[in-house]
């Protein structure tokens, strides 16, 4: 069987994890790498795709290569333009989260590509963390009973490694919090309303570097606490509280050396395991890209379809509305 021929558009920090996962998929070959920074593209080629050709623009890639898909890893304010150009070339489109930098622009893009005959998906990998997938599966098996609360916490001791995120006007809630909103939706369903507060704890971040948000979901509450602070320890955790079961994850949501994952059923410890956050981070890319590959081959529905991801964006931007208004607002995701 001929391999799916793909191109990476944007060779920044996150490209390492996309490329590492694509390399594990025998049905895929990355044939092109695109970045205006030639040195950065060359580094990615040397690390992950020695046979790939290098380009400095999306136009050059699309006019030269015979592609099956493109993986768009450019800054969010370029996503709509790049998705539309890829659609003109009639290739499968995978777009790094967030779909767009503004909610109205994302809605416009989804409308413009409604009925697109190829795969069009958002690369939102946080719900694919192996420990979180265990939680989702246990919930499907009624391990927790009715879930009443979900807490997601990530406090970093630095600004994000991608400079455009530190310079983005929207700050941490859109650039990182959107991941956690997607996890809330995956486990609890559509949030009804949100109360949020934003602040600044890092002068090197242009936008808000601290965010707290409490979402009301059907029968449950969910809280997000996140920051890009300038000093101190890094803190991460996830807690699921159900009427019969509890899950506790102690560790960073992204990369890190160690974490601990525990499951309790009616007060009895049934699972206690040490994990590596970096390994879970990398595996989440592979698990999502495995599903994306199967979708491009016609073997499964599209994961993280833009219509689905648009609801995550709507709930995320509702937090901005709440913080600005100083009151609880509706999420309008249904």
N, C-alpha and C positions, 0 to 999 in steps of 0.2 A: 504494500500500500504506500502511495506517495505521501510524504510528510506534509503537514500543514506548514506553510512558509510564512514566517512572521517577522515583523519589524518592531523594534523598540524606539519610541519617539520620546527622547529625554533620557539622558544617562546619568542623572544625579544619584543621590544616596540610595533611594528606594529601588533603583534599577538593579542593584546587586541582588536583591531578594527576588524580584521578578525573574531575572535571568537564571538564578540558581534553580528556581522551581521549573522553569521551562526546560532547562537542561535535563531534568529528571524524567521528562515526559517523552517517551520514544516516538510519539506520533508528531512531534513538533521540531522544527528547525528554525532558529533565528538567523535570518539571512542578511539583515540590515540593522545598523545602529545609527541613530540620528541625534546629533547634538551640535549646537553652534560652537561648543568648546571641543575642539578636535582631540586635545589631550585626554579629556575625560572619556570620550568615546573610545579612544585607543585603549585606555585602561580596561574598560568593560570588555572590549573584544579580546584582549589578552587573557582576561580572567575567565570568561564564560563562552565566548563565541568566536573562536579563531578564524572561522571561515566567513564571518560576516563582513559586508562592505560598509564603509562609513560615509555618512552624508551630513550636511550641515543644515538641511531644511526638509520639511515634510514634502514640499512640492517636488524636490529632487528624488526623494524616495518613491513617491507615487508615480512619477513619470518614467522611472527607470526599472523598478522591480516588479516582478509578477508575484503578487502577495495574496495570501489567504486571509491574513488578519494583521492589524496593528494594535500595539499596546501603548496607549498614550499616557506618558508620565510627566507631562509638562505642567507648569503652574496652573491653578484652577481657572484663572482669567483667560487662558488660551484654549480651554477644553472645548467650548462650543465651536469655535472656528475649526479646530483640528478634527473634531467629530464630523462636522459637516463636509469637510474636504475628504475625509476617509469614506464617507457615505457616497460621495460622487464617484469614487473609485470602486464602489460596490464590494468592499472587503468587510470581514467581521471586525467589529469595533469593541475594544476593551478600554475603558477610561478609568484612570485612577480616581479615587474619591478625593474631595467632593466633586460631584458631577460638574458643578459650576461654582463660581465665587459668589453669585447672587441667586436667590430663589427664583425671581422672575425670569432670569436668563435660563436657569435649569428647566423651568416649565416650558419656556419657548423651545428649547432644544428637544425636549421629549415630544412636544407637539409636532415639530418639524420632521422628526424621524419616526413618527407613529406609523406602524405597518411596515417598517424596514424589513426587507426579506432576509437579511443576514443577522447573525448574532450581534446584539448591541447590549453591552453589560457594563456595570460599574464594578471596579475592583475594590470591594469592601471586604476585607479579610478578617476583621476582628472576631466575628462570630464563629470563625473556623479555628480558633484556638482549640487544641485538642481537649484541654480541661473543660472549656466551655461547651464543647460538643458533648462531653460526658454529661454535663448538666442538662443540656437540651434532651438527650436521650433518656436520662433518668426521669425528667419531667414527663416525657411522652409515655413512660411506663408507670406514671403515677407515684413515683418514689417520694416526692415531696408533699403529696396531697395538694390542696390549693395553695399556691404561692402567694404570700402576703407582702413580701418586701424583697427588693434587690438593691444592693449598694455597690457602686463601682467607684474606685478611688485610684488616682494616679497623680502623684506629686513629684515632678522631676526637679533636679537641682541645677538646671541650666536652661538656656533657650534651645529650641529645636535645632538639629544639625543642618537642616535645609534652610538656607538664609531667607528664602522667599517667605517661609512661614513666620519667621521672626519679624519680617517687615510687612506682613499682610495686615490690612486694616481691621479685619474681623477678629484676629487674634485666636486664642486657644480653643474657643468653643467650636468654631467651624473647622479649624485645622486639626484638632484632635478629638474634641467632644463628640463630633458627629459619629466617630467609631462606636462610642459607648451608647449613644442613642440607638444605633442599629442593633446592638446587643440587647438593649431593653426591649425593642420591638420583637426581636427573634424569640425572646423568652416569655414576655408578658402580653404581647399584642399591642394594639394601637393605643398610645397615651391620649387621654382626654384633655388634660390641661397641664400647665407648667408654671412654677414660680422660680425665678432665677435671679441671681445676683452676680455681678462681675466686678473684678478689681484688678489692681496692678501690683505685682510683687517682683518685677524684673525690669529695670530701666532699659535693658537691651532689647526688649520686645516692644514693638510699636503699638500693637493693639492690647487688649486686655489679656493679662497673663494668669489670671485666677478666675475660675468660674465654679459656681455651685448651682445646681438645678434639681428641683424635686418635681418629678412627673407623677401624675395620678393616672393609673391604668385601671382597667376593669378588675375590681376586687383587690388591687394591690397598689403599692407605691414603689417608686424607684428614685434613687438619688445618685447624682453624679457630683464628684468633688475632684477637680483637676487644677494643676498649676504648672507653670514653667517658672519656678522660683529661682532666685539667684544664688542660693546657698543652702546648706543643711543636708540632711539625709534624704534619700529618695524612697518614697513610700508608695506601695501599691497593694490593692486588695479587692476582692469581690466576695460578697456575702449574699446567699440566697436563703431566705427564711420562709419555710412552708409550714403548714399545720402539722405535718408528720416528719418532715425531713429538712435538713440544713446542709448547705454546702459552704465551705470556707476556703478561699484561695488567698494565700499570703505571698505576694510577690508582684513584680512589675508586670504591667499589661504588655509592654513591648519587650525590649531586650534586657537581659540580666543574667546573673550567674546562678541563682538558686531561688526556688519557691516551694511552697508546701500546699498540697491540695487535700482537703478532708471532706468526707461525707458522713453525716449522722442520720440515723433513722430512729425516730422515737427515743432519742437520747443515747443510742448505742452507736459507737464508732464503727463504721463498716468499711471505710477506706481511708488510708493515711499514706500519702506518697510524696516523695520529693520529686521536683520537676526542674527543668532548666528553661527559664523564660525565653532565652534566645532560640533554643531548639523548638519550642512551641511557636514562637514568632515565625521562624522559617517554615515550619510544617503547615502553618495556616495558609501561607502563600501557595504551597504545593496542593493542598486539599482544594482550595478554591480554583486554582488553575487546572487541576484535574477535571473538575466539573465543567469549567469553561471549554476545555478541550473536547470533552464528550458532547457538549452542546454544539460546538462547531462541526463535529462529525455527525450530528443529527441523532445522537443516541440518548439525549435527555433534554428537558426544558432548560431555558436560559436561567442560570442563577444570578441573583442581584440584577434583575432587569431594571432599566431606568424608571419605569412606572413604580416599581416597588421602592427603589432607592429614593425617589422623589418624596415619598412619605417620611423617610428618615430626615431628609433636608428640611421638610416642612416643620417637623417637630424640633429640629435644631434651631431654625430661625425663629420659632415661637419663643424660645428661650431668650433671644435677643429682644424680641418685642416685650417680654415680661421684664427684663432687666431695665430697659429704657423707660417703660411705663411705671415701674415700681409696684407692680401688682400681678396677680395671677392672670394668665391669658389662656385661651383655647388653642389647641394644637391643630385642629382642622386637617387631620391626616386621612380621614375616611372619605 
